[in-house]
Every structure is written in C-alpha cells, then in structure tokens.
Amino acid sequence: MTFKCFPLLLLVAACSPYDYQNGEFNAGPVDAANFPLPYKGVGGETSVNGYRAGAGTFTEIRAFVNGAQAGYYSFPFSDRQLMLQDLPDGGTPATNVYPDKDPKTPIAYAFDPSPPNPFPSSQICTPPQNYTYDPRTDDMPLNEQDNIFTQLPFAREVPGIASTFEYIPVVAEVAVAAAGLACQSIKSEKRLKQVLGTPPKTDRLLLWAIIDPSSGVYRVGEESTRLLPDASLNPNYAYGNVVQKWGWFGQYYLAYIDGGYVPYDLVDDRYGVPLTVHQVPRMRTQKLYVPRGVVLSDAVQCGGIACQPGQVCAGASCQTCQSSGARACPRNFQCGTSGTVMGRCNANAQLGAGYDVLQYRRASLDFTPVCQVWLYTASNISGRPRSVAELPKSAAEVEDPLAGTSPAKSAGPPVGATPRPGDPPPRYIYCPQVD
C-alpha cells in the first residue's frame, strides 16, 4: 500500500517536504545544530534547539613561514586524542588518525583528484549545454561535481554535562571518475555506488573539516562587517563564501575547509583477542612556534611619540604600567612585577594571536596540516623584551642554537579541566592552510 500526503486532509501524520521529490534531488543544507562548537565558527550558536545557522565565522589566523606572512585555520584535537601522551622515543599516539582500537577512518569520495591537489585541474563531468553558473539564481554550480562525504561532525549532548565531541576532520580518500556523468548528478554515497559500484580506497588521507555551511569563511585581513561606524563601506568587507569547498552528504549539501593531504606513517599497535599486531596510520606533524610571553606592541602612540614596548600612554606621556588606574594595561595584558618585564605590559603565550611561526607552507613537500605546538623564549633586544613586531618570523630564527630561544614542546593545559588564563596552549592542533 502506498501513502501520500494530501494537505487538505485533517488526519495526516508526519508529511515530509520531500514526499513529492524523486531521484537524486538537492535536499538543502545539512543541519549544523549538533556540530561541535569549533565547527560552527567563532560566535556560533551554542543552543541545539532553535539553532541559528551562520551565526559563527571562520577567520584565517595570521602566521609566518620563512620570514613571509602566511595564514592558517585552526581546529582542535579531541579530548580523547590529547589524553594520549607522547612516548619516550618521540612517538605521538595522539596523532593516530583515530585513537580507538581497531580504528576505522571514514571515507570521502573525491572526484578526479590530481595529487598533490585533491581536486581536478579542470572539471571532467558534463555540464548542461551552453551553461554558465550564475550565483544569483543557481543553488549550485552545474559545471562541477562536488565530493561525497559519509560522516558528519556531531557532538555528544548529555543533559547536565558539557558537550563533548570525538570528530576528527580526517577522511580516507576514495578516488572516483566523473567522466560521462552529468555534473552534480550524484549527491549521496548510495547513488554513487549504484552508478560506480564500490571503488577501493587510495592510500591517501585528507584533512577536510566540515563546517556550518551558512557560516562565513575569511582570509587574513578580510572582515564580515559591511559598514563602518560612519556608515561608509568597509574596504575589508568580504562575503565569506570563497574559501570553503562544497560537498554532499546523503543529498544534503555541506561546506568544508580543505587542508589537503595528510602525510602519515604506519605504526604497530596491539589490540584484539587474542592480542594481535595491527598497523595504524599516525599523522606526521609540523612544528608551530609560539613565544612563551610577549609585551605590548611598540605601536602604542602617545602625543606623536611611539612608546617603548610594554609602556602605556597616560597623562599625554609614555609611562611604565601599573596594575590599575590610568596606567593599567589593555585587556589580555598584565603589568610585569619582576625581571625584564618589570613595569611593562606583557602576556603569556597565546596560540593564534597573529605571531605564530610555521615550518612549512602548503606548497612544500614537507607540509602537513597537523601541527605540534612548541613554545620558545624571545631573546631581549638592547636589554629589553621584544615587541610583537620584533618576534622571529621563521623556524630557522627560533631553532638557531645561538639565539637562546630554548624551544620546547607545549605541555598543554590539564586534560579534562576547564582552561584557565596562563595555561599553556594545546599540544596539537589541526592547522590547514588553503590555496
């Protein structure tokens, strides 16, 4: 027996808006209400009920590589990953693709990847005749075939307990061909298997971080605010719809930030009954350097004079700081009480504050979008602490044995505890750079 929905009948149960749809239709955007907060963006809606899509934003973090400006996006490791301590031999089980025994990395179907680029150099699918994409009228470009995902980043919600998540934004690549297919004709794994069968996985891993599809994604220097306080157009305003890529999950479209391929090593792990040796992928990392402390930038201007690093402007003159009053330090800085920061505004290490140093750009053969966080000491200049503008801008500067920087791995904040001011930054983060 077949049931259909008739709007004029009173006794109708659970009519779906898709009951009249047939085939591989576009079911709209994925619901990001249950996404972990880091994947909703800064300022994203924390409530699940009555979720406001697109309230959050993702902004590229300014960093430096080999003395030149760079940028990266940041996503956290899960608590379960960070609970795994580094081994004495330098091994890092926290970077196992999945920390569980018998790990099963979710797959994603990538159409016509061309390594080292996970996307085709040109689209191979067949668009409609004489077609030109118009973003004002088309809900998707019909001259592309977007990739297919099989898992979403859900958080675990338990009443009375803080939300937790185990999502790891890494997928195993399954390469498929779009030749002979109408563009966007495949929007789900189910349909893909009907058309292309069950293609095998490649040996490649990808960092594809799924985000709220309604949230804006911005590069360094771009802003989401269209108008300035004087009602003029903000010259740094951007729509925030260029960086992210688009894909499909069960006929729903989604957005993700592409971090590229993740290099890894296969390491032995023992589990099962009887105890058996299995090989599991362990992601390689690059170092991300953060200074242990900084002083207020030398950009502070006072009566046309640039104050020395760490000084404040009070009474129309540059002065040392005090813990309160007119000479108090700006927010996120404290007034030093001893040593070289005595009377100078300073702050503990802050990951993502705009002065991080990465080892490699995405174009490098050694690049990986997984970062191990290291702390270093910025040596003094002329007996005083360095300003933010004077910090090292390359890994070579930080690693110079004559520089006295003493780089060391971050110990991370206490596992499971609420972060507190002054805690060291996490030991690892996902740090995708986008082309």
C-alpha angles and dihedrals in degrees: 000000000000123000124199131181119252113187095206095060118091098207099066124137126206102335110193122217086227097057092102094045122099134190127000097341126166106261093190130247124336115258107252095187092108096041116120111262095251088061093050092059135238108318092016121158110274096195121088095199112069090010115194106216117217098020091125132068135207115216126186114244117233113238139153134244121185092345096307129102118264137161142216141183119235131222125170131242113242120258090248091058094047092050088068107090125216116262124243090247091058096260116145113209088175086076095056104126088242122014094211124097113260091023117208113194112208115242132232125197110232116196114224099334116193106201132251079034113055089208130069118264086232132006115268100186120098116257124201114280114279090359124167120179114242112190090198095062108016119080089207137004109268093200093070137060111219122213124261125238128198103193136045127208101253123175123216112247118198119170111251094011128095113258115262133188138196098191115139112189094220125109135184111242122239108188115214133174125240095194110131093012126116108244114264090006089126117061103154142042090242093059092041091057091048090055104031104022119223108321117196126250119258118227091254131106125206133202102222108160111200113218139178102291091217095055122100120241118207137189125226108294096018120117135198095216110098100192131044121224090267089056093250120133114272106239089210094053116127133175092233095224103107108072101053123079125222130230145157136257115182093330092312116111122231140182128232141175112238113224095172129228121346114219114217145172127226111237132182119257126177122219142127135063111309092030106257134184113241129180114234129182117253115193119234117233139208123214121258112196124211124178115244089230142359137197128224111286121264087238091092106119123202122179091336092311126111109232121227115262110286097017124120131216112244130152090008091297139089110258142168115265132257130202093252144002128044092335095051118129122253120264115295092023128094129201112254118239103187146021123011092338094057106138093000128113108245141164138203121251113297119192112219096018093128102267101080118133121216126196100221143026120224091256091061120102087228095053121128127170091223116090133199109206118231128185124215138181116240108221119234124261116220090344096307133096119265122257120233090261090056097053120116116276101194137052089236091062092049094045095046104123090213094054096076092224095136097205115203137168116271112252091210127220119298110290113255094004125118108260114255132198108273096028113135116253120264119284095238138017137173105251109183119185116203127216 
